[in-house]
Amino acid sequence: MAADDTVTDEQLKAAEQFIEEEEGAASRFGGRLDLLITTLLVVMSLFHLYAAASIVPTQVLRPVHVGFVLLLIFLIFPAARRLRNRLMWYDVLLGLLGAATIVYILMGGDDFWDRSTLPDHWDLAFGVAFVLLVLEACRRTTGWIMPLVVVLFGAYAFLGPYLPGQWTHRGYDLSSMIGVMYMSLEGIFGTAIDVSATLIIMFTIFGAFLQHSGAGKFFLDFSFALLGGKRSGAGRTVVLSSFLLGGPSGSGVATTVTIGTVAWPMLRRAHYDANSAGGLLAAGGLGAIISPPVLGAAAFLIAEFLKISYLDVLLMAAIPTCLYYLSLFLMVELDSRKFSSGGALEETRVGATALQLAARFWFHFLSLVAIVGFMVYGFSPLMSVFWATVVAFAVSFLSRETAMWPPKLIAALSDGSKQALSVAATCAAAGVIVGVVGKTGLGLKFSSIVIDYAGGNLLLTAIYTALIVWIIGLAVPVTASYIICAVIAAPALVKLGVPDYAAHMFIFYYAVLSEVSPPTALSPFAAAAITGGDPYKTTLQSWKYTLPAFLLPFVFVLDPAGAGLLLKPPAGVSWWEVAWIVVTASAGIAALACGAQNWALVRCRWWERLAFIAAGLLLVYPHAWADAVGLALIALSLLLQWLRRPGWRMSPGAS
């Protein structure tokens, strides 16, 4: 690889700043302080591994989890960026105070929970301090917006009698709100923290074990060796590696940066410009949040909100994930024609072939298969990921290069807890929102207002819901966006007859859009930092790559057969109808890909492009007349392109 084909340290550092925006700008210390923090992180991981393998009461597990989170966040994450790598006296004080609020709960025993309806003065003092510490921890890890949203919901709880029309309610005082938020399992210690204290942290530990055992590097090398030297290999490599890396990591930005540092030179040699390459990298990273077996943190919350198994969530995500990657593969195939990357790439990232790599490190695939395998066998999701982590640790010793001896093991345990801190703080803060919505009935009020505005029309209600989720997702992380909209927006769809699982999956997919939507478009901005492209143009390119698949959620909610894409067809819907929906949705995605790329068999004329886009939209709308018109438009456009194909001459500058 030529020297000028590498990603510079400055570009990599700039890209890593966007990971910090998603996960918080953590300080790095040395000496005894680093040893102390590492010890706390390792102890946190060991505690959760123990909790997964045994029985720890809920009233102990959730508070202890939040106690670890508060203590470590105040030690690791500075109050301001300028104080990074400096531990201030008030950081220690706040961390100890956070731990004290949890010790107070544990020492109170059952009596503490029993007096939630009538807290005493000490309860109020510790409760107020606890809520404020949660908000500050959230601010340090995710920024100001999420805490401000939480404050607005809190204000709604207090100001109910003074609000107009349908928004009004009787209002609540400080005592009743602290009783819910601090002294019950319905506020901060509610559903979101339950998921964070069990599945989320166990999956981050599992992901850390995969990375430190060399599985992440193997998946990336395997993708490059398998596809890197073939026609359209550059784009295909990004798509395949994003799936293999994204599944274990569940982080869009981290996947984008990891792949981008090694794939950008290859994309440049395949004639991708900086913005198009960045858009593809971000779209690939986005797949990390919707790809089994891990998905994003919000997927664990879907299982908890719906009271279904995580395996059911994985099954619901299977077809949509396949369709998402189908759209990306179609996009890169069209790219190969647009950018004239028809020849094979002579250079690949690794010296070994895919077969040689698989022969040496085949055991890394066992770690991915183990999670689903254990769940299918009958293990709970928590026990499945526990034993999959054990498998990842055990099989690492099948090669001297990957063996997880104590230094690697300690690093994996430390990183596993550290990577969960930001999401855990978001879940804790979101618990306030969930508590307010449950206490005030805001979800039902909000759904009634949305339905009224839509005139009871399901399509308009779905559009309004998508816009609400998208707007909220502009300001807060995916997990928070899903939690907020699941409690205030999902009831509107359910009221109109949409199955609850379809409504929640609809909201989940639109919450994921925050990864590629400005101003919080962290994945495209990180990709632009690597490629040197314009961040906003890169964001638009990422929208182009993701657009076909993100119209798909409308299929879930607009027709009963459409919910069959989630492999749970409602009563009265046959599997033949589901199969037809899969076929038409695939055709619609292909048509949208051609329209977005302005290319099919040849470069599109303006009316052909409009025809492809119209066909895609019609095929996504699950009705017989829409299917007939959509398929006819595709057939006509392809026929006309085929007739003029013999005279086509591919232009290197076509776009």
KETI-23353 format. One record per residue (C-alpha): residue number from 1; x, y, z. Coordinates in Angstrom, 3 decimals. Example, Ala and Ser with C-alpha at 12.3 -4.5 7.8 and 13.67 -1.06 7.14 Angstrom:
 seq        X        Y        Z
   1   12.300   -4.500    7.800
   2   13.670   -1.060    7.140
***
This chain:
 seq        X        Y        Z
   1    0.000    0.000    0.000
   2    1.373    3.372   -0.939
   3    2.273    5.803    1.769
   4   -0.292    8.327    0.645
   5   -2.957    5.595    0.732
   6   -2.891    5.257    4.499
   7   -5.123    6.937    7.042
   8   -3.073    9.481    8.984
   9   -2.901    9.651   12.772
  10   -4.644   13.037   12.619
  11   -7.566   11.552   10.664
  12   -7.830    8.626   13.065
  13   -7.719   10.930   16.076
  14  -10.461   13.098   14.582
  15  -12.613   10.031   13.926
  16  -12.118    8.750   17.469
  17  -13.515   12.029   18.780
  18  -16.900   10.997   17.405
  19  -16.705    7.726   19.324
  20  -16.111    9.878   22.399
  21  -19.220   11.903   21.563
  22  -21.234    8.691   21.539
  23  -19.607    7.087   24.573
  24  -18.220   10.121   26.394
  25  -14.724   11.600   26.548
  26  -13.094    9.321   29.095
  27   -9.963   10.350   30.960
  28   -6.838    8.245   30.855
  29   -4.755    7.951   33.994
  30   -1.582    6.182   34.972
  31   -0.039    4.704   38.086
  32   -2.096    3.832   41.132
  33   -5.161    5.721   39.968
  34   -5.298    3.672   36.773
  35   -4.861    0.503   38.854
  36   -7.731    1.555   41.142
  37  -10.112    2.312   38.259
  38   -9.176   -0.893   36.415
  39   -9.799   -2.857   39.603
  40  -13.243   -1.279   40.016
  41  -14.120   -2.022   36.383
  42  -12.978   -5.635   36.708
  43  -14.926   -6.044   39.961
  44  -18.016   -4.623   38.230
  45  -17.693   -7.159   35.402
  46  -17.106  -10.032   37.817
  47  -20.147   -9.003   39.854
  48  -22.364   -9.051   36.776
  49  -20.924  -12.360   35.599
  50  -21.720  -13.758   39.045
  51  -25.216  -12.237   38.921
  52  -25.813  -13.835   35.522
  53  -24.751  -17.275   36.737
  54  -26.599  -17.155   40.070
  55  -29.596  -15.499   41.694
  56  -29.177  -11.913   42.900
  57  -32.394  -10.208   44.100
  58  -33.675   -7.469   41.802
  59  -33.685   -4.965   44.690
  60  -29.943   -5.597   45.028
  61  -28.823   -6.073   41.415
  62  -30.290   -2.884   39.955
  63  -29.068   -0.491   42.717
  64  -25.597   -2.057   42.818
  65  -25.373   -1.723   39.029
  66  -26.280    1.968   39.202
  67  -23.879    2.443   42.126
  68  -20.969    1.095   40.080
  69  -22.036    3.270   37.146
  70  -22.180    6.490   39.180
  71  -18.892    5.876   40.992
  72  -16.986    4.992   37.811
  73  -18.469    7.732   35.648
  74  -17.445   10.439   38.104
  75  -13.935    8.958   38.296
  76  -13.483    8.404   34.553
  77  -15.519   11.094   32.779
  78  -14.494   14.707   33.486
  79  -16.948   17.522   34.175
  80  -15.606   19.360   31.100
  81  -13.294   18.420   28.214
  82  -10.635   20.850   29.392
  83  -10.360   18.803   32.605
  84   -9.750   15.555   30.760
  85   -7.061   13.329   32.302
  86   -7.345   15.267   35.579
  87   -9.201   13.882   38.591
  88  -10.700   16.749   40.585
  89  -11.615   16.595   44.272
  90  -15.300   17.079   43.510
  91  -15.230   14.120   41.084
  92  -14.220   11.884   43.977
  93  -16.831   13.505   46.223
  94  -19.634   13.031   43.685
  95  -18.581    9.432   43.031
  96  -18.612    8.617   46.753
  97  -21.953   10.394   47.176
  98  -23.389    8.296   44.343
  99  -22.159    5.147   46.082
 100  -23.605    6.423   49.382
 101  -27.097    6.800   47.873
 102  -26.949    3.115   46.938
 103  -25.542    2.003   50.302
 104  -28.469    3.829   51.917
 105  -30.885    1.733   49.828
 106  -29.151   -1.556   50.630
 107  -28.960   -0.811   54.353
 108  -32.649    0.088   54.425
 109  -33.681   -3.378   53.293
 110  -37.355   -4.105   52.668
 111  -38.425   -1.204   54.883
 112  -36.900    1.217   52.371
 113  -39.034   -0.062   49.498
 114  -42.159   -0.345   51.666
 115  -42.221    3.362   52.558
 116  -42.046    4.571   48.937
 117  -45.534    6.078   49.268
 118  -44.488    8.136   52.301
 119  -40.739    8.929   52.190
 120  -39.111   10.452   55.289
 121  -36.703   13.410   55.302
 122  -33.588   11.251   54.812
 123  -35.266    9.456   51.924
 124  -36.005   12.782   50.262
 125  -32.475   14.082   50.818
 126  -30.814   10.986   49.388
 127  -33.443   10.719   46.649
 128  -32.958   14.269   45.384
 129  -29.182   13.827   45.460
 130  -29.511   10.531   43.578
 131  -31.652   11.979   40.771
 132  -29.298   14.953   40.354
 133  -26.271   12.631   40.253
 134  -27.934   10.485   37.572
 135  -28.576   13.588   35.450
 136  -24.975   14.769   35.882
 137  -23.626   11.308   34.992
 138  -25.783   11.333   31.876
 139  -24.524   14.820   30.975
 140  -20.908   13.751   31.317
 141  -21.327   10.756   29.038
 142  -23.849   11.941   26.431
 143  -23.962   15.740   26.636
 144  -26.556   18.299   27.728
 145  -29.548   17.394   25.589
 146  -30.666   14.168   27.253
 147  -30.627   15.670   30.798
 148  -32.583   18.682   29.516
 149  -35.201   16.370   27.991
 150  -35.454   14.559   31.334
 151  -35.887   17.894   33.155
 152  -38.727   18.824   30.781
 153  -40.528   15.572   31.548
 154  -39.963   16.174   35.262
 155  -41.431   19.651   34.914
 156  -44.467   18.110   33.208
 157  -45.049   15.940   36.285
 158  -44.989   18.943   38.634
 159  -46.894   21.432   36.456
 160  -49.813   19.238   35.376
 161  -52.665   21.391   36.765
 162  -51.378   24.471   34.927
 163  -51.187   22.898   31.444
 164  -53.835   23.428   28.738
 165  -56.376   21.044   27.229
 166  -55.478   17.373   26.855
 167  -52.050   17.875   28.446
 168  -53.400   18.602   31.917
 169  -53.243   16.207   34.903
 170  -53.524   16.556   38.667
 171  -49.790   17.134   39.262
 172  -47.407   15.525   41.757
 173  -45.236   16.826   44.573
 174  -41.586   16.117   45.349
 175  -42.376   13.391   47.853
 176  -44.458   11.320   45.444
 177  -41.945   11.714   42.595
 178  -38.971   10.666   44.764
 179  -41.035    7.700   45.920
 180  -41.411    6.596   42.299
 181  -37.972    7.529   40.967
 182  -35.760    6.408   43.877
 183  -37.794    4.084   46.072
 184  -39.550    1.815   43.592
 185  -38.806   -0.374   40.601
 186  -40.872    1.856   38.304
 187  -38.592    4.892   37.938
 188  -34.821    4.970   37.632
 189  -34.595    1.350   38.809
 190  -37.243    0.324   36.289
 191  -37.242   -1.542   32.997
 192  -34.384    0.339   31.339
 193  -31.945   -0.236   34.214
 194  -33.086   -3.839   34.525
 195  -32.013   -4.409   30.913
 196  -28.793   -2.445   31.439
 197  -27.900   -4.459   34.554
 198  -28.449   -7.779   32.817
 199  -28.333   -8.062   29.039
 200  -26.596   -4.841   27.997
 201  -23.578   -5.145   30.268
 202  -23.269   -8.878   29.595
 203  -23.219   -8.246   25.846
 204  -20.610   -5.487   26.215
 205  -18.485   -7.920   28.219
 206  -19.008  -10.520   25.493
 207  -18.009   -7.984   22.826
 208  -14.875   -7.072   24.789
 209  -13.924  -10.755   25.002
 210  -14.324  -11.069   21.222
 211  -12.107   -8.042   20.607
 212   -9.358   -9.065   23.021
 213   -9.383  -12.652   21.780
 214   -8.684  -11.382   18.262
 215  -12.133  -12.209   16.858
 216  -12.740   -8.643   15.690
 217   -9.473   -8.548   13.754
 218  -10.223  -11.961   12.269
 219  -13.676  -10.898   11.027
 220  -12.189   -7.825    9.358
 221   -9.276   -9.729    7.789
 222  -11.590  -12.530    6.653
 223  -13.887  -10.037    4.893
 224  -10.988   -8.362    3.092
 225   -9.465  -11.678    2.065
 226  -12.786  -13.065    0.851
 227  -14.011  -10.089   -1.198
 228  -11.240   -7.529   -1.398
 229   -9.832   -8.534   -4.765
 230  -13.046   -9.081   -6.715
 231  -15.240   -6.905   -8.911
 232  -17.000   -4.375   -6.679
 233  -14.887   -5.938   -3.928
 234  -14.243   -2.665   -2.116
 235  -17.920   -1.999   -1.441
 236  -18.746   -5.636   -0.763
 237  -15.920   -5.832    1.762
 238  -17.313   -2.870    3.693
 239  -20.777   -4.434    3.769
 240  -19.638   -7.910    4.861
 241  -17.145   -6.661    7.448
 242  -19.750   -4.284    8.906
 243  -22.079   -7.231    9.432
 244  -19.427   -9.447   11.049
 245  -17.965   -6.661   13.193
 246  -21.238   -4.886   13.885
 247  -22.993   -7.904   15.303
 248  -20.608   -8.293   18.255
 249  -20.016   -4.572   18.842
 250  -23.530   -3.174   18.500
 251  -21.984    0.282   17.990
 252  -22.430    2.117   14.711
 253  -19.666    4.696   15.209
 254  -17.079    2.196   16.444
 255  -17.805   -0.132   13.501
 256  -17.568    2.776   11.053
 257  -14.178    3.893   12.403
 258  -12.739    0.380   12.668
 259  -13.613   -0.494    9.076
 260  -12.961    2.957    7.678
 261   -9.329    3.115    8.763
 262   -8.477    0.126    6.576
 263  -11.199    0.281    3.884
 264  -10.873    3.937    2.800
 265   -7.668    3.367    0.775
 266   -9.369    0.470   -1.015
 267  -12.487    2.520   -1.694
 268  -10.350    5.343   -3.081
 269   -8.627    2.959   -5.493
 270  -12.111    1.805   -6.565
 271  -12.810    5.420   -7.625
 272  -15.077    6.341   -4.695
 273  -14.916   10.014   -3.825
 274  -14.485   10.994   -0.164
 275  -18.165   11.735    0.459
 276  -19.511    8.582   -1.210
 277  -16.968    6.412    0.603
 278  -17.852    8.026    3.918
 279  -21.558    7.513    3.259
 280  -21.041    3.815    2.544
 281  -18.884    3.368    5.661
 282  -21.545    5.059    7.812
 283  -24.311    2.961    6.258
 284  -22.304   -0.163    7.006
 285  -21.753    1.000   10.582
 286  -25.484    1.607   10.925
 287  -26.043   -2.057   10.181
 288  -24.251   -2.830   13.454
 289  -27.267   -1.593   15.410
 290  -29.808   -3.729   13.538
 291  -27.770   -6.907   12.986
 292  -28.186  -10.110   15.035
 293  -26.912  -11.625   17.231
 294  -26.387   -8.471   19.329
 295  -28.256   -5.576   17.656
 296  -28.154   -2.340   19.633
 297  -28.946   -1.802   23.289
 298  -32.500   -0.773   22.379
 299  -33.234   -4.289   21.116
 300  -32.884   -5.670   24.648
 301  -35.414   -3.075   25.771
 302  -37.875   -4.271   23.113
 303  -37.853   -7.730   24.713
 304  -38.416   -6.228   28.168
 305  -41.187   -3.818   27.140
 306  -43.055   -6.529   25.221
 307  -42.321   -9.264   27.783
 308  -40.990  -11.601   25.097
 309  -37.725  -13.507   24.814
 310  -34.686  -11.927   23.221
 311  -34.663  -14.817   20.737
 312  -38.045  -13.542   19.504
 313  -36.463  -10.119   18.917
 314  -33.619  -11.740   16.976
 315  -36.122  -13.607   14.816
 316  -38.118  -10.421   14.201
 317  -34.932   -8.669   13.076
 318  -33.802  -11.465   10.739
 319  -35.683  -10.585    7.517
 320  -35.390   -6.769    7.909
 321  -31.637   -7.182    8.459
 322  -31.321   -9.322    5.336
 323  -33.261   -6.724    3.357
 324  -31.079   -3.926    4.726
 325  -27.899   -5.676    3.610
 326  -29.556   -6.574    0.306
 327  -30.035   -2.839   -0.305
 328  -26.387   -2.146    0.561
 329  -25.130   -4.916   -1.728
 330  -27.292   -3.579   -4.553
 331  -25.916   -0.099   -3.902
 332  -22.291   -1.231   -4.146
 333  -23.028   -3.261   -7.271
 334  -24.397   -0.093   -8.868
 335  -21.393    1.807   -7.510
 336  -19.088   -0.562   -9.370
 337  -20.740    0.523  -12.605
 338  -20.945    4.206  -11.749
 339  -17.360    4.472  -10.573
 340  -16.001    2.037  -13.202
 341  -14.435   -0.220  -10.610
 342  -14.792   -3.148  -12.910
 343  -11.311   -4.579  -12.547
 344  -10.037   -6.627   -9.673
 345   -8.070   -4.864   -6.977
 346   -4.509   -6.121   -6.934
 347   -3.867   -5.286   -3.290
 348   -5.707   -6.728   -0.344
 349   -5.219   -5.938    3.302
 350   -4.020   -9.392    4.388
 351   -1.471  -11.770    2.934
 352   -3.513  -14.929    3.572
 353   -6.525  -16.164    1.652
 354   -9.955  -16.404    3.262
 355   -9.621  -20.209    3.333
 356   -6.258  -20.003    5.082
 357   -7.615  -17.556    7.650
 358  -10.682  -19.711    8.267
 359   -8.473  -22.790    8.700
 360   -6.394  -21.010   11.357
 361   -9.062  -19.069   13.232
 362  -12.309  -20.941   12.485
 363  -13.062  -21.126   16.203
 364  -13.971  -17.413   16.323
 365  -17.199  -18.192   14.480
 366  -18.183  -20.454   17.390
 367  -18.487  -17.429   19.642
 368  -21.104  -15.824   17.380
 369  -23.029  -19.027   16.781
 370  -22.983  -19.916   20.482
 371  -25.390  -17.139   21.544
 372  -28.170  -18.168   19.179
 373  -27.383  -21.838   19.696
 374  -27.799  -21.618   23.460
 375  -31.065  -19.670   23.116
 376  -32.475  -22.172   20.614
 377  -31.486  -24.971   23.000
 378  -33.589  -23.334   25.711
 379  -31.216  -21.136   27.712
 380  -32.374  -17.656   28.716
 381  -30.736  -14.746   26.833
 382  -28.752  -13.873   29.951
 383  -27.415  -17.401   30.392
 384  -26.819  -17.674   26.649
 385  -24.531  -14.662   26.532
 386  -22.841  -15.807   29.770
 387  -21.947  -19.178   28.286
 388  -21.076  -17.603   24.917
 389  -18.558  -15.444   26.803
 390  -17.160  -18.580   28.414
 391  -16.929  -20.153   24.940
 392  -15.090  -17.088   23.577
 393  -12.631  -17.302   26.463
 394  -12.110  -21.060   26.138
 395  -11.650  -21.217   22.348
 396   -9.141  -18.358   22.433
 397   -6.629  -20.892   23.769
 398   -6.855  -22.887   20.528
 399   -4.227  -20.511   19.127
 400   -1.173  -19.059   20.850
 401   -1.833  -15.689   19.164
 402   -5.336  -15.325   20.585
 403   -5.004  -16.983   24.014
 404   -6.535  -14.794   26.726
 405   -3.905  -15.031   29.429
 406   -4.396  -12.802   32.535
 407   -3.331   -9.481   30.914
 408   -5.853   -9.921   28.065
 409   -8.494  -11.258   30.440
 410   -8.167   -8.257   32.749
 411   -8.304   -5.885   29.779
 412  -11.467   -7.587   28.484
 413  -13.189   -7.462   31.881
 414  -12.216   -3.812   32.288
 415  -13.335   -2.774   28.805
 416  -16.597   -4.717   29.103
 417  -17.777   -2.618   32.035
 418  -16.331    0.626   30.702
 419  -18.216    0.291   27.410
 420  -21.488   -0.138   29.310
 421  -21.192    3.042   31.399
 422  -22.552    5.483   28.819
 423  -25.574    3.343   27.920
 424  -26.257    2.619   31.589
 425  -26.282    6.344   32.423
 426  -28.707    6.932   29.535
 427  -30.963    4.117   30.763
 428  -30.941    5.512   34.302
 429  -31.880    8.993   33.084
 430  -34.524    7.543   30.772
 431  -36.021    5.829   33.816
 432  -37.187    9.259   34.966
 433  -39.054    9.685   31.674
 434  -40.637    6.240   31.916
 435  -41.667    6.976   35.507
 436  -43.255   10.304   34.569
 437  -45.127    8.789   31.623
 438  -46.457    5.968   33.780
 439  -47.432    8.296   36.630
 440  -49.179   10.934   34.512
 441  -50.647    8.801   31.719
 442  -48.766   10.903   29.170
 443  -48.457    8.007   26.720
 444  -52.216    7.655   26.291
 445  -52.696   11.428   26.109
 446  -49.984   11.776   23.484
 447  -51.308    8.907   21.369
 448  -54.805   10.425   21.408
 449  -53.395   13.757   20.235
 450  -51.427   12.120   17.394
 451  -54.439   10.099   16.246
 452  -56.622   13.210   16.331
 453  -54.145   15.109   14.163
 454  -54.041   12.176   11.732
 455  -57.814   11.954   11.629
 456  -57.601    8.287   12.618
 457  -55.737    7.424    9.404
 458  -53.107    4.718    9.963
 459  -50.748    5.906    7.211
 460  -50.729    9.485    8.533
 461  -50.314    8.249   12.099
 462  -47.313    6.139   11.013
 463  -45.788    9.132    9.196
 464  -46.310   11.399   12.219
 465  -44.843    8.737   14.519
 466  -41.805    8.319   12.261
 467  -41.271   12.093   12.255
 468  -41.564   12.252   16.054
 469  -39.040    9.451   16.518
 470  -36.725   10.991   13.957
 471  -36.857   14.456   15.548
 472  -36.227   13.070   19.037
 473  -33.436   10.937   17.600
 474  -31.715   14.060   16.301
 475  -31.038   15.136   19.861
 476  -30.551   11.996   21.933
 477  -28.832    8.591   21.483
 478  -30.593    5.623   19.922
 479  -31.355    3.931   23.242
 480  -32.906    7.054   24.763
 481  -34.822    7.822   21.579
 482  -36.351    4.354   21.573
 483  -37.294    4.474   25.278
 484  -38.960    7.881   24.986
 485  -40.925    6.996   21.866
 486  -41.825    3.500   23.040
 487  -43.754    4.970   25.966
 488  -45.279    8.026   24.256
 489  -45.640    7.125   20.549
 490  -46.125    3.343   20.310
 491  -49.592    3.460   21.951
 492  -50.868    5.545   19.007
 493  -50.057    2.767   16.531
 494  -51.345    0.038   18.834
 495  -54.655    1.916   19.256
 496  -55.156    1.730   15.484
 497  -54.755   -2.045   15.426
 498  -51.013   -2.417   14.778
 499  -49.562   -5.385   16.719
 500  -47.472   -4.140   19.640
 501  -44.333   -5.918   18.418
 502  -44.658   -4.302   14.971
 503  -45.143   -0.857   16.542
 504  -42.020   -1.256   18.684
 505  -39.917   -2.514   15.781
 506  -41.137    0.431   13.690
 507  -39.981    2.837   16.411
 508  -36.695    0.972   16.880
 509  -35.750    1.290   13.205
 510  -36.529    4.996   13.094
 511  -34.640    5.577   16.348
 512  -31.630    4.013   14.636
 513  -31.792    6.794   12.023
 514  -30.214    9.122   14.587
 515  -26.887    7.507   13.688
 516  -27.041    9.067   10.212
 517  -29.163   12.167   10.847
 518  -27.692   15.609   11.532
 519  -26.928   17.266   13.904
 520  -26.050   14.068   15.787
 521  -24.927   12.137   12.715
 522  -21.937   10.665   14.500
 523  -21.263    7.800   12.089
 524  -21.124    9.954    8.911
 525  -19.110   12.635   10.721
 526  -16.619   10.006   11.911
 527  -16.405    8.576    8.385
 528  -15.838   12.075    6.958
 529  -12.982   12.597    9.405
 530  -11.305    9.481    7.972
 531  -11.953   10.143    4.279
 532  -11.448   13.905    4.443
 533  -14.928   14.493    3.024
 534  -17.456   17.151    3.918
 535  -19.410   15.970    7.002
 536  -22.799   17.159    5.761
 537  -22.328   15.879    2.201
 538  -21.200   12.576    3.703
 539  -24.373   12.519    5.807
 540  -26.486   12.994    2.681
 541  -24.622   10.147    1.000
 542  -25.280    7.913    4.007
 543  -28.969    8.800    3.710
 544  -28.815    7.722    0.078
 545  -27.344    4.343    1.015
 546  -29.801    3.728    3.868
 547  -32.982    5.168    2.319
 548  -34.257    2.005    0.576
 549  -34.215   -0.099    3.722
 550  -35.608    2.530    6.067
 551  -38.859    2.790    4.165
 552  -39.291   -0.881    5.040
 553  -40.716   -0.319    8.575
 554  -43.895    1.075    7.016
 555  -44.554   -2.438    5.734
 556  -44.693   -3.644    9.375
 557  -47.565   -1.352   10.297
 558  -49.662   -0.690    7.186
 559  -50.882   -4.216    6.498
 560  -51.345   -7.340    8.664
 561  -49.334   -9.413    6.193
 562  -46.529   -6.857    6.458
 563  -46.077   -7.742   10.115
 564  -45.167  -11.186    8.795
 565  -41.776   -9.750    7.814
 566  -41.093   -9.946   11.539
 567  -41.813  -13.700   11.343
 568  -44.902  -13.251   13.540
 569  -47.850  -13.017   11.114
 570  -51.139  -12.099   12.811
 571  -54.050  -14.521   12.843
 572  -55.582  -15.040    9.425
 573  -52.373  -14.254    7.514
 574  -50.847  -17.198    5.633
 575  -47.143  -17.776    5.082
 576  -47.769  -17.461    1.323
 577  -48.866  -13.880    1.918
 578  -45.753  -13.273    3.991
 579  -43.568  -14.732    1.217
 580  -45.202  -12.394   -1.307
 581  -44.556   -9.414    0.982
 582  -40.876  -10.417    1.173
 583  -40.691  -10.612   -2.634
 584  -42.388   -7.249   -3.215
 585  -40.394   -5.567   -0.447
 586  -37.169   -6.867   -2.019
 587  -38.250   -5.571   -5.430
 588  -39.171   -2.233   -3.875
 589  -35.779   -1.950   -2.189
 590  -34.046   -2.774   -5.485
 591  -36.097   -0.115   -7.282
 592  -35.295    2.487   -4.618
 593  -31.612    1.559   -4.852
 594  -31.674    2.176   -8.611
 595  -33.485    5.470   -8.099
 596  -31.133    6.626   -5.357
 597  -28.051    5.693   -7.407
 598  -29.531    7.020  -10.670
 599  -28.363    3.790  -12.293
 600  -29.777    0.370  -13.161
 601  -28.572   -1.400  -16.330
 602  -27.328    1.972  -17.547
 603  -27.485    5.501  -16.247
 604  -31.120    6.526  -15.711
 605  -32.900    9.240  -17.608
 606  -34.782   11.603  -15.315
 607  -38.149    9.993  -15.848
 608  -36.693    6.488  -15.378
 609  -35.265    7.605  -12.054
 610  -38.672    8.927  -11.002
 611  -40.285    5.684  -12.162
 612  -37.895    3.575  -10.045
 613  -38.497    5.737   -6.969
 614  -42.274    5.661   -7.490
 615  -42.149    1.875   -7.972
 616  -40.142    1.458   -4.784
 617  -42.584    3.527   -2.758
 618  -45.564    1.651   -4.206
 619  -44.034   -1.765   -3.499
 620  -43.286   -0.771    0.079
 621  -46.988    0.060    0.460
 622  -48.483   -3.428    0.871
 623  -51.600   -3.485   -1.306
 624  -52.409   -5.408   -4.491
 625  -52.936   -2.385   -6.726
 626  -49.712   -0.782   -5.471
 627  -47.793   -4.015   -6.139
 628  -49.179   -4.270   -9.674
 629  -48.343   -0.678  -10.608
 630  -44.930   -0.848   -8.945
 631  -43.876   -4.049  -10.708
 632  -45.140   -2.675  -14.022
 633  -43.051    0.494  -13.619
 634  -39.939   -1.574  -12.853
 635  -40.487   -3.844  -15.829
 636  -41.056   -0.905  -18.200
 637  -37.982    0.982  -16.969
 638  -35.711   -2.077  -17.210
 639  -37.027   -2.908  -20.685
 640  -36.298    0.588  -21.968
 641  -32.828    0.518  -20.414
 642  -32.134   -2.886  -21.941
 643  -33.123   -1.641  -25.409
 644  -30.590    1.145  -25.287
 645  -27.898   -0.869  -23.508
 646  -26.008   -1.958  -26.675
 647  -25.117    1.672  -27.391
 648  -24.026    2.364  -23.834
 649  -20.416    3.344  -23.129
 650  -19.457    3.482  -19.492
 651  -17.952    6.810  -18.465
 652  -15.409    6.915  -15.609
 653  -16.866   10.198  -14.444
 654  -20.501    9.051  -14.358
 655  -22.300    9.760  -11.131
***
